[in-house]
Amino acid sequence: IPSEVSNYGTTYEVTYVYEEAFASWKNAISFTLPNTIKTIGEFAFSECTSMDNLTLPESVELIGANAFEKCLRMVTVNVSNTVKEIGEKAFFACTDLGTVTFANNSVLNKIADNAFLDCTSLFKITIPGSVSDLGEGVFKNCTGLKDVTFGDDSKITKLKDSTFEDCEK
């Protein structure tokens, strides 16, 4: 994805991956996002079933709803320290997703409802201390989840009933 595009002699910085921009690109293995991207729109990479990992540039602030849903082969996600919000069902049914790593000094404050719903291979996660809003069913049906750590300065005071529903381990 380029960092800028030109149209009729005017150059524009690329700051947004539009809704459904790459949805269902089933053969795409990886994407390189420029350091100008601030928002990943809803369903932007949904059902990119061959994509195997993702590193978000330090410019990304928002991961939209369903942005990476059903990216079945995605194994790791590295979330930069500038991401403020992970949208609803952002990683829904990423069944091979085993690890999610948040950068040091994270400013993440919201993980929306069902963000990691049905991520059955997710086994370990550390929720940054900056998170104050952990939605409904965030880890519901994460049947492989064994280890959850909350950052030292965690702002979470109460978990919703469905946060870890059907997390057998």
C-alpha positions as a Markdown table, in Angstrom:
| # | Residue | x | y | z |
|---|---|---|---|---|
| 1 | Ile | 0.0 | 0.0 | 0.0 |
| 2 | Pro | 1.6 | 3.3 | -1.0 |
| 3 | Ser | 2.1 | 6.2 | 1.5 |
| 4 | Glu | 0.8 | 8.7 | -1.0 |
| 5 | Val | -1.2 | 8.9 | -4.2 |
| 6 | Ser | -1.5 | 11.5 | -7.0 |
| 7 | Asn | -4.6 | 12.6 | -8.8 |
| 8 | Tyr | -4.5 | 15.3 | -11.5 |
| 9 | Gly | -1.3 | 16.8 | -10.2 |
| 10 | Thr | -2.3 | 16.8 | -6.5 |
| 11 | Thr | -0.6 | 14.4 | -4.1 |
| 12 | Tyr | -2.5 | 13.0 | -1.1 |
| 13 | Glu | -1.1 | 11.2 | 1.9 |
| 14 | Val | -2.7 | 7.7 | 2.4 |
| 15 | Thr | -4.0 | 7.7 | 6.0 |
| 16 | Tyr | -6.9 | 5.3 | 5.8 |
| 17 | Val | -7.5 | 1.8 | 4.5 |
| 18 | Tyr | -11.0 | 2.0 | 3.3 |
| 19 | Glu | -13.9 | -0.3 | 4.3 |
| 20 | Glu | -13.7 | -3.7 | 2.5 |
| 21 | Ala | -10.6 | -2.5 | 0.6 |
| 22 | Phe | -9.0 | -5.9 | 0.5 |
| 23 | Ala | -11.8 | -8.1 | 1.7 |
| 24 | Ser | -11.7 | -11.6 | 0.4 |
| 25 | Trp | -8.3 | -11.4 | -1.2 |
| 26 | Lys | -7.9 | -15.1 | -0.4 |
| 27 | Asn | -4.4 | -15.5 | -2.0 |
| 28 | Ala | -2.7 | -12.4 | -0.4 |
| 29 | Ile | -0.1 | -13.6 | 2.1 |
| 30 | Ser | 1.0 | -10.3 | 3.5 |
| 31 | Phe | 0.4 | -6.6 | 3.3 |
| 32 | Thr | 2.9 | -3.8 | 4.0 |
| 33 | Leu | 1.2 | -0.8 | 5.5 |
| 34 | Pro | 3.0 | 2.6 | 5.2 |
| 35 | Asn | 3.7 | 4.7 | 8.3 |
| 36 | Thr | 1.0 | 7.2 | 7.2 |
| 37 | Ile | -1.9 | 4.9 | 7.9 |
| 38 | Lys | -4.0 | 6.0 | 10.9 |
| 39 | Thr | -7.2 | 4.0 | 10.5 |
| 40 | Ile | -7.9 | 0.5 | 9.2 |
| 41 | Gly | -11.6 | 0.6 | 8.2 |
| 42 | Glu | -14.3 | -1.9 | 8.8 |
| 43 | Phe | -13.8 | -5.3 | 7.0 |
| 44 | Ala | -10.7 | -3.8 | 5.4 |
| 45 | Phe | -8.8 | -7.2 | 5.3 |
| 46 | Ser | -11.8 | -9.5 | 6.1 |
| 47 | Glu | -11.4 | -13.0 | 4.9 |
| 48 | Cys | -7.8 | -12.6 | 3.6 |
| 49 | Thr | -7.5 | -16.3 | 4.4 |
| 50 | Ser | -3.9 | -16.7 | 3.4 |
| 51 | Met | -2.4 | -13.8 | 5.4 |
| 52 | Asp | -0.2 | -15.2 | 8.1 |
| 53 | Asn | 1.0 | -12.3 | 10.2 |
| 54 | Leu | 0.5 | -8.6 | 10.7 |
| 55 | Thr | 2.7 | -5.8 | 12.1 |
| 56 | Leu | 0.8 | -2.5 | 12.4 |
| 57 | Pro | 2.9 | 0.6 | 11.7 |
| 58 | Glu | 3.3 | 3.1 | 14.5 |
| 59 | Ser | 0.9 | 5.5 | 12.9 |
| 60 | Val | -2.2 | 3.3 | 13.3 |
| 61 | Glu | -4.6 | 4.6 | 15.9 |
| 62 | Leu | -7.8 | 2.7 | 15.1 |
| 63 | Ile | -8.6 | -0.9 | 14.0 |
| 64 | Gly | -12.1 | -0.9 | 12.7 |
| 65 | Ala | -14.9 | -3.4 | 13.3 |
| 66 | Asn | -14.3 | -6.8 | 11.6 |
| 67 | Ala | -11.1 | -5.4 | 10.0 |
| 68 | Phe | -9.3 | -8.8 | 10.1 |
| 69 | Glu | -12.2 | -11.2 | 10.6 |
| 70 | Lys | -11.7 | -14.8 | 9.3 |
| 71 | Cys | -8.0 | -14.3 | 8.4 |
| 72 | Leu | -7.7 | -18.0 | 9.1 |
| 73 | Arg | -4.0 | -18.4 | 8.7 |
| 74 | Met | -2.9 | -15.3 | 10.7 |
| 75 | Val | -0.7 | -16.6 | 13.5 |
| 76 | Thr | 0.7 | -13.4 | 15.1 |
| 77 | Val | -0.4 | -9.8 | 15.4 |
| 78 | Asn | 1.9 | -7.1 | 16.7 |
| 79 | Val | 0.0 | -4.0 | 17.8 |
| 80 | Ser | 1.9 | -0.8 | 17.8 |
| 81 | Asn | 1.9 | 1.6 | 20.8 |
| 82 | Thr | -0.2 | 4.2 | 19.0 |
| 83 | Val | -3.4 | 2.0 | 18.6 |
| 84 | Lys | -6.1 | 3.5 | 20.8 |
| 85 | Glu | -9.0 | 1.2 | 19.9 |
| 86 | Ile | -9.6 | -2.3 | 18.6 |
| 87 | Gly | -13.1 | -2.4 | 17.0 |
| 88 | Glu | -15.9 | -4.9 | 17.5 |
| 89 | Lys | -15.1 | -8.4 | 16.1 |
| 90 | Ala | -11.8 | -7.0 | 14.7 |
| 91 | Phe | -10.1 | -10.4 | 14.8 |
| 92 | Phe | -13.3 | -12.6 | 14.9 |
| 93 | Ala | -12.6 | -16.2 | 13.9 |
| 94 | Cys | -8.9 | -15.9 | 13.2 |
| 95 | Thr | -8.6 | -19.5 | 14.2 |
| 96 | Asp | -4.8 | -19.8 | 13.9 |
| 97 | Leu | -4.1 | -16.7 | 15.8 |
| 98 | Gly | -1.9 | -17.8 | 18.7 |
| 99 | Thr | -0.2 | -14.6 | 19.9 |
| 100 | Val | -1.1 | -10.9 | 20.1 |
| 101 | Thr | 1.7 | -8.7 | 21.3 |
| 102 | Phe | 1.1 | -5.1 | 22.4 |
| 103 | Ala | 4.0 | -2.6 | 22.2 |
| 104 | Asn | 5.5 | -1.2 | 25.4 |
| 105 | Asn | 3.9 | 2.1 | 26.5 |
| 106 | Ser | 0.6 | 1.2 | 24.8 |
| 107 | Val | -2.1 | 3.8 | 24.7 |
| 108 | Leu | -4.8 | 1.3 | 23.8 |
| 109 | Asn | -7.9 | 2.2 | 25.8 |
| 110 | Lys | -10.7 | 0.1 | 24.3 |
| 111 | Ile | -11.0 | -3.5 | 23.1 |
| 112 | Ala | -14.6 | -3.6 | 21.8 |
| 113 | Asp | -17.2 | -6.4 | 22.0 |
| 114 | Asn | -16.1 | -9.8 | 20.6 |
| 115 | Ala | -12.8 | -8.5 | 19.3 |
| 116 | Phe | -11.2 | -11.9 | 19.6 |
| 117 | Leu | -14.3 | -14.1 | 19.5 |
| 118 | Asp | -13.6 | -17.6 | 18.2 |
| 119 | Cys | -9.8 | -17.2 | 18.1 |
| 120 | Thr | -9.5 | -20.8 | 19.1 |
| 121 | Ser | -5.7 | -21.0 | 19.0 |
| 122 | Leu | -5.1 | -17.9 | 21.0 |
| 123 | Phe | -3.2 | -19.2 | 24.1 |
| 124 | Lys | -1.6 | -16.2 | 25.8 |
| 125 | Ile | -2.3 | -12.5 | 25.9 |
| 126 | Thr | -1.2 | -9.5 | 28.1 |
| 127 | Ile | -3.7 | -6.8 | 28.2 |
| 128 | Pro | -2.0 | -3.4 | 28.5 |
| 129 | Gly | -2.6 | -1.4 | 31.6 |
| 130 | Ser | -3.9 | 1.5 | 29.5 |
| 131 | Val | -7.1 | -0.5 | 28.6 |
| 132 | Ser | -10.1 | 0.8 | 30.6 |
| 133 | Asp | -12.9 | -0.6 | 28.3 |
| 134 | Leu | -12.9 | -4.3 | 27.8 |
| 135 | Gly | -16.1 | -5.2 | 25.9 |
| 136 | Glu | -18.6 | -8.1 | 26.0 |
| 137 | Gly | -17.3 | -11.5 | 24.9 |
| 138 | Val | -13.8 | -10.2 | 24.0 |
| 139 | Phe | -12.3 | -13.6 | 24.4 |
| 140 | Lys | -15.5 | -15.7 | 24.1 |
| 141 | Asn | -14.8 | -19.2 | 22.6 |
| 142 | Cys | -11.1 | -18.8 | 22.8 |
| 143 | Thr | -10.8 | -22.4 | 23.7 |
| 144 | Gly | -7.0 | -22.5 | 23.7 |
| 145 | Leu | -6.6 | -19.5 | 26.0 |
| 146 | Lys | -4.5 | -20.5 | 29.0 |
| 147 | Asp | -2.7 | -17.4 | 30.2 |
| 148 | Val | -4.1 | -13.9 | 30.5 |
| 149 | Thr | -2.1 | -11.1 | 32.2 |
| 150 | Phe | -3.3 | -7.6 | 33.0 |
| 151 | Gly | -0.7 | -4.8 | 32.9 |
| 152 | Asp | 0.7 | -3.6 | 36.3 |
| 153 | Asp | -1.2 | -0.4 | 36.1 |
| 154 | Ser | -4.4 | -2.0 | 34.8 |
| 155 | Lys | -7.5 | 0.3 | 34.7 |
| 156 | Ile | -9.9 | -2.7 | 34.4 |
| 157 | Thr | -12.0 | -2.8 | 37.6 |
| 158 | Lys | -14.7 | -5.3 | 36.5 |
| 159 | Leu | -15.0 | -8.0 | 33.9 |
| 160 | Lys | -18.2 | -8.6 | 32.1 |
| 161 | Asp | -19.8 | -12.0 | 32.5 |
| 162 | Ser | -19.1 | -13.1 | 28.9 |
| 163 | Thr | -15.4 | -11.8 | 28.7 |
| 164 | Phe | -14.0 | -15.3 | 29.0 |
| 165 | Glu | -17.1 | -17.4 | 28.2 |
| 166 | Asp | -16.3 | -20.9 | 27.0 |
| 167 | Cys | -12.6 | -20.5 | 27.6 |
| 168 | Glu | -12.1 | -24.0 | 28.8 |
| 169 | Lys | -8.5 | -23.8 | 29.8 |
